[in-house]
Amino acid sequence: MNELQNTNQEQITALDIIEQVDTASLNRSLQAIGQFQKLVHSQFRQNHDYGIIPGTNKPTMLKPGAEKIVMLLGLTSEYEIVESTRDFEKGFFQYQIKCKLLKNGVVVTEGMGSANTKERKYLRQDAFSVDNTLLKMAKKRAQVDAVLTVAS
């Protein structure tokens, strides 16, 4: 859908939105993003803050790097279990977590993450002993997702 409707039922096109952009302000924002990314790139350590996960070919933000960005930007994290399954009879556990990043109590962005016992790395483990690990993994993935959005 290329058109949006406002409360007055008027059609707003993508071009209408673009025409309202203050390009000087947009340019300043892009420069600020670039400077922030340059700073992060110069200070983050490979295989600690970011790294290449086996089976992929590009760097990925790791938990320590995500936590640093949260601290640098003065953000706080809140988590919510969106969905979970804890089937003790079948030994299947899964969590879907939402992470909200807030600045002074105002939500800046959200991220989603999930983990379950059918993932390759958990298949040979006792499902009952990885329940907490799955919860933590889903939280970590949700936080990294949110941080990637806010840090561009």
Disulfide bonds with the S-S distance in Angstrom:
none
